[in-house]
Amino acid sequence: MAETALADDMLNGMAEICRYLNIKPRRGYELAEKGQLPLFKIGDRKWQGRKSTLRRHIERLEAAATYSSQSGVSSLAADRRPMSETAVRNFK
């Protein structure tokens, strides 16, 4: 039962991940290489990800996308650094 749930939650390969996120593969690779998507590789092969982890990541980005009353610039636009190891651990 748990294996079925895990299999349903997994996205295998950048094409599948990009279809899920509705982005182009080139953009998916750029974001993954910069550490801006919570993806992983098993060995040195295809990118993998979990739907549930990507949903939480998107929810966190939405919550952070508040506009500063002083600058009128989204906090996301101001900070495009990759997620740190600590942030990745805390994200889970």
Distance bins in CASP14 RR format, pairs under 12 A and 6 or more apart:
PFRMAT RR
TARGET T0000
AUTHOR 0000-0000-0000
RMODE 2
METHOD distances of the structure
MODEL  1
1 7 0 0 0 0 0 1 0 0 0 0 0
1 8 0 0 0 0 0 1 0 0 0 0 0
2 8 0 0 0 0 0 1 0 0 0 0 0
2 9 0 0 0 0 0 1 0 0 0 0 0
3 9 0 0 0 0 0 1 0 0 0 0 0
3 10 0 0 0 0 0 1 0 0 0 0 0
4 10 0 0 0 0 0 1 0 0 0 0 0
5 50 0 0 0 0 0 1 0 0 0 0 0
5 51 0 0 0 0 0 1 0 0 0 0 0
5 52 0 0 0 0 1 0 0 0 0 0 0
6 12 0 0 0 0 0 1 0 0 0 0 0
6 48 0 0 0 0 0 1 0 0 0 0 0
6 49 0 0 0 0 0 1 0 0 0 0 0
6 50 0 0 0 0 1 0 0 0 0 0 0
6 51 0 0 0 0 0 1 0 0 0 0 0
6 52 0 0 0 0 0 1 0 0 0 0 0
6 53 0 0 0 0 0 1 0 0 0 0 0
7 48 0 0 0 0 0 1 0 0 0 0 0
7 50 0 0 0 0 0 1 0 0 0 0 0
7 51 0 0 0 0 0 1 0 0 0 0 0
8 50 0 0 0 0 0 1 0 0 0 0 0
8 51 1 0 0 1 0 0 0 0 0 0 0
8 52 0 0 0 0 1 0 0 0 0 0 0
9 20 0 0 0 0 0 1 0 0 0 0 0
9 48 0 0 0 0 0 1 0 0 0 0 0
9 49 0 0 0 0 1 0 0 0 0 0 0
9 50 1 0 1 0 0 0 0 0 0 0 0
9 51 1 0 1 0 0 0 0 0 0 0 0
9 52 1 0 1 0 0 0 0 0 0 0 0
9 53 0 0 0 0 1 0 0 0 0 0 0
9 54 0 0 0 0 1 0 0 0 0 0 0
9 55 0 0 0 0 1 0 0 0 0 0 0
9 56 0 0 0 0 0 1 0 0 0 0 0
10 16 0 0 0 0 1 0 0 0 0 0 0
10 17 0 0 0 0 0 1 0 0 0 0 0
10 20 0 0 0 0 0 1 0 0 0 0 0
10 39 0 0 0 0 0 1 0 0 0 0 0
10 40 0 0 0 0 0 1 0 0 0 0 0
10 42 0 0 0 0 0 1 0 0 0 0 0
10 46 0 0 0 0 0 1 0 0 0 0 0
10 47 0 0 0 0 0 1 0 0 0 0 0
10 48 1 0 0 1 0 0 0 0 0 0 0
10 49 1 0 0 1 0 0 0 0 0 0 0
10 50 1 0 0 1 0 0 0 0 0 0 0
10 51 1 0 0 1 0 0 0 0 0 0 0
10 52 0 0 0 0 1 0 0 0 0 0 0
10 53 0 0 0 0 0 1 0 0 0 0 0
10 54 0 0 0 0 0 1 0 0 0 0 0
11 17 1 0 1 0 0 0 0 0 0 0 0
11 18 0 0 0 0 1 0 0 0 0 0 0
11 19 0 0 0 0 1 0 0 0 0 0 0
11 20 1 0 1 0 0 0 0 0 0 0 0
11 21 0 0 0 0 1 0 0 0 0 0 0
11 28 0 0 0 0 0 1 0 0 0 0 0
11 32 0 0 0 0 0 1 0 0 0 0 0
11 37 0 0 0 0 0 1 0 0 0 0 0
11 38 0 0 0 0 0 1 0 0 0 0 0
11 39 0 0 0 0 1 0 0 0 0 0 0
11 40 0 0 0 0 0 1 0 0 0 0 0
11 46 0 0 0 0 1 0 0 0 0 0 0
11 47 0 0 0 0 1 0 0 0 0 0 0
11 48 1 0 0 1 0 0 0 0 0 0 0
11 49 1 0 1 0 0 0 0 0 0 0 0
11 50 1 0 0 1 0 0 0 0 0 0 0
11 51 1 0 0 1 0 0 0 0 0 0 0
11 52 0 0 0 0 0 1 0 0 0 0 0
11 53 0 0 0 0 1 0 0 0 0 0 0
11 54 1 0 0 1 0 0 0 0 0 0 0
11 55 0 0 0 0 0 1 0 0 0 0 0
12 19 0 0 0 0 0 1 0 0 0 0 0
12 20 0 0 0 0 0 1 0 0 0 0 0
12 39 0 0 0 0 0 1 0 0 0 0 0
12 40 0 0 0 0 0 1 0 0 0 0 0
12 41 0 0 0 0 0 1 0 0 0 0 0
12 42 0 0 0 0 1 0 0 0 0 0 0
12 45 0 0 0 0 1 0 0 0 0 0 0
12 46 1 0 0 1 0 0 0 0 0 0 0
12 47 0 0 0 0 1 0 0 0 0 0 0
12 48 1 0 1 0 0 0 0 0 0 0 0
12 49 1 0 0 1 0 0 0 0 0 0 0
12 50 0 0 0 0 0 1 0 0 0 0 0
12 51 0 0 0 0 0 1 0 0 0 0 0
13 19 0 0 0 0 1 0 0 0 0 0 0
13 20 0 0 0 0 0 1 0 0 0 0 0
13 25 0 0 0 0 1 0 0 0 0 0 0
13 28 0 0 0 0 0 1 0 0 0 0 0
13 29 0 0 0 0 0 1 0 0 0 0 0
13 32 0 0 0 0 0 1 0 0 0 0 0
13 39 0 0 0 0 1 0 0 0 0 0 0
13 40 0 0 0 0 0 1 0 0 0 0 0
13 41 0 0 0 0 1 0 0 0 0 0 0
13 42 0 0 0 0 0 1 0 0 0 0 0
13 45 0 0 0 0 1 0 0 0 0 0 0
13 46 1 0 1 0 0 0 0 0 0 0 0
13 47 1 0 1 0 0 0 0 0 0 0 0
13 48 1 0 0 1 0 0 0 0 0 0 0
13 49 0 0 0 0 1 0 0 0 0 0 0
14 20 0 0 0 0 0 1 0 0 0 0 0
14 21 0 0 0 0 0 1 0 0 0 0 0
14 23 0 0 0 0 1 0 0 0 0 0 0
14 24 0 0 0 0 0 1 0 0 0 0 0
14 25 1 0 1 0 0 0 0 0 0 0 0
14 26 0 0 0 0 1 0 0 0 0 0 0
14 27 0 0 0 0 0 1 0 0 0 0 0
14 28 1 0 0 1 0 0 0 0 0 0 0
14 29 1 0 0 1 0 0 0 0 0 0 0
14 30 0 0 0 0 0 1 0 0 0 0 0
14 31 0 0 0 0 0 1 0 0 0 0 0
14 32 1 0 0 1 0 0 0 0 0 0 0
14 33 0 0 0 0 0 1 0 0 0 0 0
14 37 0 0 0 0 1 0 0 0 0 0 0
14 39 0 0 0 0 1 0 0 0 0 0 0
14 41 0 0 0 0 0 1 0 0 0 0 0
14 45 0 0 0 0 0 1 0 0 0 0 0
14 46 1 0 0 1 0 0 0 0 0 0 0
14 47 1 0 1 0 0 0 0 0 0 0 0
14 48 0 0 0 0 1 0 0 0 0 0 0
14 49 0 0 0 0 1 0 0 0 0 0 0
15 21 0 0 0 0 0 1 0 0 0 0 0
15 23 0 0 0 0 0 1 0 0 0 0 0
15 24 0 0 0 0 0 1 0 0 0 0 0
15 25 1 0 0 1 0 0 0 0 0 0 0
15 26 0 0 0 0 0 1 0 0 0 0 0
15 28 0 0 0 0 1 0 0 0 0 0 0
15 29 0 0 0 0 0 1 0 0 0 0 0
15 46 0 0 0 0 1 0 0 0 0 0 0
15 47 0 0 0 0 1 0 0 0 0 0 0
16 25 0 0 0 0 0 1 0 0 0 0 0
16 28 0 0 0 0 0 1 0 0 0 0 0
16 39 0 0 0 0 0 1 0 0 0 0 0
16 46 0 0 0 0 1 0 0 0 0 0 0
16 47 0 0 0 0 1 0 0 0 0 0 0
16 48 0 0 0 0 1 0 0 0 0 0 0
16 49 0 0 0 0 1 0 0 0 0 0 0
16 50 0 0 0 0 0 1 0 0 0 0 0
16 51 0 0 0 0 0 1 0 0 0 0 0
16 54 0 0 0 0 0 1 0 0 0 0 0
17 23 0 0 0 0 1 0 0 0 0 0 0
17 24 0 0 0 0 0 1 0 0 0 0 0
17 25 0 0 0 0 1 0 0 0 0 0 0
17 27 0 0 0 0 0 1 0 0 0 0 0
17 28 1 0 0 1 0 0 0 0 0 0 0
17 29 0 0 0 0 1 0 0 0 0 0 0
17 31 0 0 0 0 1 0 0 0 0 0 0
17 32 0 0 0 0 1 0 0 0 0 0 0
17 37 1 0 0 1 0 0 0 0 0 0 0
17 38 0 0 0 0 0 1 0 0 0 0 0
17 39 1 0 0 1 0 0 0 0 0 0 0
17 40 0 0 0 0 0 1 0 0 0 0 0
17 41 0 0 0 0 0 1 0 0 0 0 0
17 46 0 0 0 0 1 0 0 0 0 0 0
17 47 1 0 0 1 0 0 0 0 0 0 0
17 48 0 0 0 0 1 0 0 0 0 0 0
17 49 1 0 0 1 0 0 0 0 0 0 0
17 50 0 0 0 0 0 1 0 0 0 0 0
17 51 0 0 0 0 1 0 0 0 0 0 0
17 53 0 0 0 0 0 1 0 0 0 0 0
17 54 1 0 0 1 0 0 0 0 0 0 0
17 57 0 0 0 0 0 1 0 0 0 0 0
18 24 1 0 0 1 0 0 0 0 0 0 0
18 25 1 0 1 0 0 0 0 0 0 0 0
18 26 0 0 0 0 1 0 0 0 0 0 0
18 27 1 0 0 1 0 0 0 0 0 0 0
18 28 1 0 1 0 0 0 0 0 0 0 0
18 29 0 0 0 0 1 0 0 0 0 0 0
18 30 0 0 0 0 0 1 0 0 0 0 0
18 31 0 0 0 0 1 0 0 0 0 0 0
18 32 0 0 0 0 1 0 0 0 0 0 0
18 37 0 0 0 0 0 1 0 0 0 0 0
18 39 0 0 0 0 0 1 0 0 0 0 0
18 47 0 0 0 0 1 0 0 0 0 0 0
18 49 0 0 0 0 0 1 0 0 0 0 0
18 54 0 0 0 0 0 1 0 0 0 0 0
19 25 0 0 0 0 1 0 0 0 0 0 0
19 28 0 0 0 0 0 1 0 0 0 0 0
19 51 0 0 0 0 0 1 0 0 0 0 0
19 54 0 0 0 0 0 1 0 0 0 0 0
20 28 0 0 0 0 0 1 0 0 0 0 0
20 37 0 0 0 0 0 1 0 0 0 0 0
20 39 0 0 0 0 0 1 0 0 0 0 0
20 47 0 0 0 0 0 1 0 0 0 0 0
20 49 0 0 0 0 1 0 0 0 0 0 0
20 50 0 0 0 0 0 1 0 0 0 0 0
20 51 1 0 0 1 0 0 0 0 0 0 0
20 52 0 0 0 0 0 1 0 0 0 0 0
20 53 0 0 0 0 0 1 0 0 0 0 0
20 54 1 0 0 1 0 0 0 0 0 0 0
20 55 0 0 0 0 1 0 0 0 0 0 0
20 57 0 0 0 0 0 1 0 0 0 0 0
20 58 0 0 0 0 0 1 0 0 0 0 0
21 27 0 0 0 0 1 0 0 0 0 0 0
21 28 1 0 0 1 0 0 0 0 0 0 0
21 31 0 0 0 0 1 0 0 0 0 0 0
21 32 0 0 0 0 0 1 0 0 0 0 0
21 36 0 0 0 0 0 1 0 0 0 0 0
21 37 0 0 0 0 1 0 0 0 0 0 0
21 38 0 0 0 0 0 1 0 0 0 0 0
21 39 0 0 0 0 0 1 0 0 0 0 0
21 47 0 0 0 0 0 1 0 0 0 0 0
21 49 0 0 0 0 0 1 0 0 0 0 0
21 51 0 0 0 0 1 0 0 0 0 0 0
21 53 0 0 0 0 0 1 0 0 0 0 0
21 54 1 0 0 1 0 0 0 0 0 0 0
21 55 0 0 0 0 0 1 0 0 0 0 0
21 57 0 0 0 0 1 0 0 0 0 0 0
21 58 0 0 0 0 1 0 0 0 0 0 0
21 61 0 0 0 0 0 1 0 0 0 0 0
22 28 0 0 0 0 0 1 0 0 0 0 0
22 54 0 0 0 0 0 1 0 0 0 0 0
22 58 0 0 0 0 0 1 0 0 0 0 0
23 29 0 0 0 0 0 1 0 0 0 0 0
23 30 0 0 0 0 1 0 0 0 0 0 0
23 31 1 0 0 1 0 0 0 0 0 0 0
23 32 0 0 0 0 0 1 0 0 0 0 0
23 36 0 0 0 0 0 1 0 0 0 0 0
23 37 0 0 0 0 1 0 0 0 0 0 0
23 54 0 0 0 0 0 1 0 0 0 0 0
23 58 0 0 0 0 0 1 0 0 0 0 0
24 30 0 0 0 0 1 0 0 0 0 0 0
24 31 0 0 0 0 0 1 0 0 0 0 0
25 31 0 0 0 0 0 1 0 0 0 0 0
25 32 0 0 0 0 0 1 0 0 0 0 0
25 47 0 0 0 0 0 1 0 0 0 0 0
26 32 0 0 0 0 0 1 0 0 0 0 0
26 33 0 0 0 0 0 1 0 0 0 0 0
27 33 0 0 0 0 0 1 0 0 0 0 0
27 34 0 0 0 0 0 1 0 0 0 0 0
27 36 0 0 0 0 0 1 0 0 0 0 0
27 37 0 0 0 0 1 0 0 0 0 0 0
28 34 0 0 0 0 1 0 0 0 0 0 0
28 35 0 0 0 0 0 1 0 0 0 0 0
28 36 0 0 0 0 1 0 0 0 0 0 0
28 37 1 0 0 1 0 0 0 0 0 0 0
28 39 0 0 0 0 1 0 0 0 0 0 0
28 47 0 0 0 0 1 0 0 0 0 0 0
28 49 0 0 0 0 0 1 0 0 0 0 0
28 54 0 0 0 0 0 1 0 0 0 0 0
29 35 0 0 0 0 0 1 0 0 0 0 0
29 36 0 0 0 0 0 1 0 0 0 0 0
29 37 0 0 0 0 1 0 0 0 0 0 0
29 39 0 0 0 0 1 0 0 0 0 0 0
29 41 0 0 0 0 0 1 0 0 0 0 0
29 46 0 0 0 0 0 1 0 0 0 0 0
29 47 1 0 0 1 0 0 0 0 0 0 0
30 36 0 0 0 0 1 0 0 0 0 0 0
30 37 0 0 0 0 1 0 0 0 0 0 0
30 39 0 0 0 0 0 1 0 0 0 0 0
30 47 0 0 0 0 0 1 0 0 0 0 0
30 80 0 0 0 0 0 1 0 0 0 0 0
30 82 0 0 0 0 0 1 0 0 0 0 0
31 37 1 0 1 0 0 0 0 0 0 0 0
31 38 0 0 0 0 0 1 0 0 0 0 0
31 39 0 0 0 0 1 0 0 0 0 0 0
31 47 0 0 0 0 0 1 0 0 0 0 0
31 54 0 0 0 0 0 1 0 0 0 0 0
31 57 0 0 0 0 0 1 0 0 0 0 0
31 61 0 0 0 0 0 1 0 0 0 0 0
31 80 0 0 0 0 0 1 0 0 0 0 0
31 82 0 0 0 0 1 0 0 0 0 0 0
31 83 0 0 0 0 0 1 0 0 0 0 0
32 38 0 0 0 0 1 0 0 0 0 0 0
32 39 1 0 1 0 0 0 0 0 0 0 0
32 40 0 0 0 0 1 0 0 0 0 0 0
32 41 0 0 0 0 1 0 0 0 0 0 0
32 46 0 0 0 0 0 1 0 0 0 0 0
32 47 1 0 1 0 0 0 0 0 0 0 0
32 48 0 0 0 0 0 1 0 0 0 0 0
32 49 0 0 0 0 1 0 0 0 0 0 0
32 54 0 0 0 0 0 1 0 0 0 0 0
32 82 0 0 0 0 0 1 0 0 0 0 0
32 83 0 0 0 0 0 1 0 0 0 0 0
33 39 0 0 0 0 1 0 0 0 0 0 0
33 41 0 0 0 0 0 1 0 0 0 0 0
33 47 0 0 0 0 1 0 0 0 0 0 0
33 82 0 0 0 0 1 0 0 0 0 0 0
34 80 0 0 0 0 1 0 0 0 0 0 0
34 81 0 0 0 0 1 0 0 0 0 0 0
34 82 1 0 1 0 0 0 0 0 0 0 0
34 83 0 0 0 0 1 0 0 0 0 0 0
35 41 0 0 0 0 0 1 0 0 0 0 0
35 47 0 0 0 0 0 1 0 0 0 0 0
35 57 0 0 0 0 0 1 0 0 0 0 0
35 80 0 0 0 0 0 1 0 0 0 0 0
35 81 0 0 0 0 1 0 0 0 0 0 0
35 82 1 1 0 0 0 0 0 0 0 0 0
35 83 1 0 1 0 0 0 0 0 0 0 0
35 84 0 0 0 0 1 0 0 0 0 0 0
35 85 0 0 0 0 0 1 0 0 0 0 0
35 87 0 0 0 0 0 1 0 0 0 0 0
35 88 0 0 0 0 1 0 0 0 0 0 0
35 91 0 0 0 0 0 1 0 0 0 0 0
36 54 0 0 0 0 0 1 0 0 0 0 0
36 57 0 0 0 0 1 0 0 0 0 0 0
36 58 0 0 0 0 0 1 0 0 0 0 0
36 60 0 0 0 0 0 1 0 0 0 0 0
36 61 0 0 0 0 1 0 0 0 0 0 0
36 76 0 0 0 0 0 1 0 0 0 0 0
36 79 0 0 0 0 0 1 0 0 0 0 0
36 80 1 0 0 1 0 0 0 0 0 0 0
36 81 0 0 0 0 1 0 0 0 0 0 0
36 82 1 0 1 0 0 0 0 0 0 0 0
36 83 1 0 0 1 0 0 0 0 0 0 0
36 84 0 0 0 0 0 1 0 0 0 0 0
36 87 0 0 0 0 0 1 0 0 0 0 0
36 88 0 0 0 0 0 1 0 0 0 0 0
37 47 0 0 0 0 1 0 0 0 0 0 0
37 48 0 0 0 0 0 1 0 0 0 0 0
37 49 0 0 0 0 1 0 0 0 0 0 0
37 50 0 0 0 0 0 1 0 0 0 0 0
37 53 0 0 0 0 1 0 0 0 0 0 0
37 54 1 0 0 1 0 0 0 0 0 0 0
37 57 1 0 0 1 0 0 0 0 0 0 0
37 58 0 0 0 0 1 0 0 0 0 0 0
37 61 0 0 0 0 0 1 0 0 0 0 0
37 82 0 0 0 0 1 0 0 0 0 0 0
37 83 0 0 0 0 1 0 0 0 0 0 0
37 88 0 0 0 0 0 1 0 0 0 0 0
37 91 0 0 0 0 0 1 0 0 0 0 0
38 47 0 0 0 0 0 1 0 0 0 0 0
38 48 0 0 0 0 0 1 0 0 0 0 0
38 49 1 0 0 1 0 0 0 0 0 0 0
38 50 0 0 0 0 1 0 0 0 0 0 0
38 51 0 0 0 0 0 1 0 0 0 0 0
38 52 0 0 0 0 0 1 0 0 0 0 0
38 53 1 0 1 0 0 0 0 0 0 0 0
38 54 1 0 0 1 0 0 0 0 0 0 0
38 55 0 0 0 0 0 1 0 0 0 0 0
38 56 0 0 0 0 1 0 0 0 0 0 0
38 57 1 0 1 0 0 0 0 0 0 0 0
38 58 0 0 0 0 0 1 0 0 0 0 0
38 59 0 0 0 0 0 1 0 0 0 0 0
38 60 0 0 0 0 1 0 0 0 0 0 0
38 61 0 0 0 0 0 1 0 0 0 0 0
38 82 0 0 0 0 0 1 0 0 0 0 0
38 83 1 0 0 1 0 0 0 0 0 0 0
38 87 0 0 0 0 1 0 0 0 0 0 0
38 88 1 0 0 1 0 0 0 0 0 0 0
38 89 0 0 0 0 0 1 0 0 0 0 0
38 90 0 0 0 0 0 1 0 0 0 0 0
38 91 1 0 0 1 0 0 0 0 0 0 0
38 92 0 0 0 0 1 0 0 0 0 0 0
39 46 0 0 0 0 1 0 0 0 0 0 0
39 47 1 0 1 0 0 0 0 0 0 0 0
39 48 1 0 0 1 0 0 0 0 0 0 0
39 49 1 0 1 0 0 0 0 0 0 0 0
39 50 0 0 0 0 1 0 0 0 0 0 0
39 51 0 0 0 0 0 1 0 0 0 0 0
39 53 0 0 0 0 1 0 0 0 0 0 0
39 54 0 0 0 0 1 0 0 0 0 0 0
39 57 0 0 0 0 1 0 0 0 0 0 0
39 82 0 0 0 0 0 1 0 0 0 0 0
39 83 0 0 0 0 0 1 0 0 0 0 0
39 88 0 0 0 0 0 1 0 0 0 0 0
40 46 0 0 0 0 0 1 0 0 0 0 0
40 47 1 0 0 1 0 0 0 0 0 0 0
40 48 1 0 1 0 0 0 0 0 0 0 0
40 49 1 0 0 1 0 0 0 0 0 0 0
40 50 0 0 0 0 1 0 0 0 0 0 0
40 53 0 0 0 0 1 0 0 0 0 0 0
40 54 0 0 0 0 0 1 0 0 0 0 0
40 88 0 0 0 0 1 0 0 0 0 0 0
40 92 0 0 0 0 0 1 0 0 0 0 0
41 47 1 0 1 0 0 0 0 0 0 0 0
41 48 1 0 0 1 0 0 0 0 0 0 0
41 49 0 0 0 0 1 0 0 0 0 0 0
42 48 1 0 0 1 0 0 0 0 0 0 0
42 49 0 0 0 0 0 1 0 0 0 0 0
47 54 0 0 0 0 0 1 0 0 0 0 0
48 54 0 0 0 0 0 1 0 0 0 0 0
49 55 0 0 0 0 0 1 0 0 0 0 0
49 56 0 0 0 0 0 1 0 0 0 0 0
49 57 0 0 0 0 0 1 0 0 0 0 0
50 56 0 0 0 0 1 0 0 0 0 0 0
50 57 0 0 0 0 1 0 0 0 0 0 0
50 91 0 0 0 0 0 1 0 0 0 0 0
50 92 0 0 0 0 1 0 0 0 0 0 0
51 57 0 0 0 0 0 1 0 0 0 0 0
51 58 0 0 0 0 0 1 0 0 0 0 0
52 58 0 0 0 0 0 1 0 0 0 0 0
52 59 0 0 0 0 0 1 0 0 0 0 0
52 91 0 0 0 0 0 1 0 0 0 0 0
52 92 0 0 0 0 0 1 0 0 0 0 0
53 59 0 0 0 0 0 1 0 0 0 0 0
53 60 0 0 0 0 0 1 0 0 0 0 0
53 83 0 0 0 0 0 1 0 0 0 0 0
53 88 0 0 0 0 1 0 0 0 0 0 0
53 91 1 0 0 1 0 0 0 0 0 0 0
53 92 1 0 0 1 0 0 0 0 0 0 0
54 60 0 0 0 0 0 1 0 0 0 0 0
54 61 0 0 0 0 0 1 0 0 0 0 0
54 91 0 0 0 0 0 1 0 0 0 0 0
55 61 0 0 0 0 0 1 0 0 0 0 0
55 62 0 0 0 0 0 1 0 0 0 0 0
55 91 0 0 0 0 0 1 0 0 0 0 0
56 62 0 0 0 0 0 1 0 0 0 0 0
56 63 0 0 0 0 0 1 0 0 0 0 0
56 88 0 0 0 0 0 1 0 0 0 0 0
56 90 0 0 0 0 0 1 0 0 0 0 0
56 91 1 0 0 1 0 0 0 0 0 0 0
56 92 0 0 0 0 1 0 0 0 0 0 0
57 63 0 0 0 0 0 1 0 0 0 0 0
57 64 0 0 0 0 0 1 0 0 0 0 0
57 83 0 0 0 0 1 0 0 0 0 0 0
57 87 0 0 0 0 0 1 0 0 0 0 0
57 88 0 0 0 0 0 1 0 0 0 0 0
57 90 0 0 0 0 0 1 0 0 0 0 0
57 91 1 0 0 1 0 0 0 0 0 0 0
57 92 0 0 0 0 0 1 0 0 0 0 0
58 64 0 0 0 0 0 1 0 0 0 0 0
58 65 0 0 0 0 0 1 0 0 0 0 0
58 76 0 0 0 0 0 1 0 0 0 0 0
58 91 0 0 0 0 0 1 0 0 0 0 0
59 65 0 0 0 0 0 1 0 0 0 0 0
59 91 0 0 0 0 0 1 0 0 0 0 0
60 75 0 0 0 0 0 1 0 0 0 0 0
60 76 0 0 0 0 0 1 0 0 0 0 0
60 83 0 0 0 0 1 0 0 0 0 0 0
60 87 0 0 0 0 1 0 0 0 0 0 0
60 88 0 0 0 0 0 1 0 0 0 0 0
60 90 0 0 0 0 0 1 0 0 0 0 0
60 91 1 0 0 1 0 0 0 0 0 0 0
60 92 0 0 0 0 0 1 0 0 0 0 0
61 74 0 0 0 0 0 1 0 0 0 0 0
61 75 0 0 0 0 0 1 0 0 0 0 0
61 76 1 0 0 1 0 0 0 0 0 0 0
61 77 0 0 0 0 0 1 0 0 0 0 0
61 79 0 0 0 0 0 1 0 0 0 0 0
61 80 0 0 0 0 0 1 0 0 0 0 0
61 83 0 0 0 0 0 1 0 0 0 0 0
61 91 0 0 0 0 0 1 0 0 0 0 0
62 74 0 0 0 0 0 1 0 0 0 0 0
62 75 0 0 0 0 0 1 0 0 0 0 0
62 76 0 0 0 0 1 0 0 0 0 0 0
63 74 0 0 0 0 0 1 0 0 0 0 0
63 75 0 0 0 0 1 0 0 0 0 0 0
63 76 0 0 0 0 0 1 0 0 0 0 0
64 74 0 0 0 0 1 0 0 0 0 0 0
64 75 1 0 1 0 0 0 0 0 0 0 0
64 76 1 0 1 0 0 0 0 0 0 0 0
64 77 0 0 0 0 0 1 0 0 0 0 0
64 78 0 0 0 0 0 1 0 0 0 0 0
64 79 0 0 0 0 1 0 0 0 0 0 0
64 80 0 0 0 0 0 1 0 0 0 0 0
64 83 0 0 0 0 0 1 0 0 0 0 0
64 87 0 0 0 0 0 1 0 0 0 0 0
65 72 0 0 0 0 0 1 0 0 0 0 0
65 73 0 0 0 0 0 1 0 0 0 0 0
65 74 1 0 1 0 0 0 0 0 0 0 0
65 75 1 0 0 1 0 0 0 0 0 0 0
65 76 1 0 1 0 0 0 0 0 0 0 0
65 77 0 0 0 0 1 0 0 0 0 0 0
65 78 0 0 0 0 0 1 0 0 0 0 0
65 79 0 0 0 0 0 1 0 0 0 0 0
66 72 0 0 0 0 0 1 0 0 0 0 0
66 73 0 0 0 0 0 1 0 0 0 0 0
66 74 1 0 0 1 0 0 0 0 0 0 0
66 75 1 0 1 0 0 0 0 0 0 0 0
66 76 0 0 0 0 1 0 0 0 0 0 0
66 77 0 0 0 0 0 1 0 0 0 0 0
66 78 0 0 0 0 0 1 0 0 0 0 0
67 73 1 0 0 1 0 0 0 0 0 0 0
67 74 1 0 1 0 0 0 0 0 0 0 0
67 75 1 0 0 1 0 0 0 0 0 0 0
67 76 0 0 0 0 1 0 0 0 0 0 0
67 77 0 0 0 0 1 0 0 0 0 0 0
67 78 0 0 0 0 0 1 0 0 0 0 0
68 74 0 0 0 0 1 0 0 0 0 0 0
68 75 1 0 0 1 0 0 0 0 0 0 0
68 76 0 0 0 0 0 1 0 0 0 0 0
68 77 0 0 0 0 0 1 0 0 0 0 0
68 78 0 0 0 0 1 0 0 0 0 0 0
68 79 0 0 0 0 0 1 0 0 0 0 0
69 75 0 0 0 0 0 1 0 0 0 0 0
70 78 0 0 0 0 0 1 0 0 0 0 0
71 77 0 0 0 0 1 0 0 0 0 0 0
71 78 1 0 0 1 0 0 0 0 0 0 0
72 78 0 0 0 0 1 0 0 0 0 0 0
73 79 0 0 0 0 0 1 0 0 0 0 0
74 80 0 0 0 0 0 1 0 0 0 0 0
79 87 0 0 0 0 0 1 0 0 0 0 0
81 87 0 0 0 0 1 0 0 0 0 0 0
82 88 0 0 0 0 1 0 0 0 0 0 0
83 89 0 0 0 0 1 0 0 0 0 0 0
83 90 0 0 0 0 1 0 0 0 0 0 0
83 91 1 0 0 1 0 0 0 0 0 0 0
83 92 0 0 0 0 0 1 0 0 0 0 0
84 90 0 0 0 0 1 0 0 0 0 0 0
84 91 0 0 0 0 0 1 0 0 0 0 0
85 91 0 0 0 0 0 1 0 0 0 0 0
85 92 0 0 0 0 0 1 0 0 0 0 0
86 92 0 0 0 0 0 1 0 0 0 0 0
END
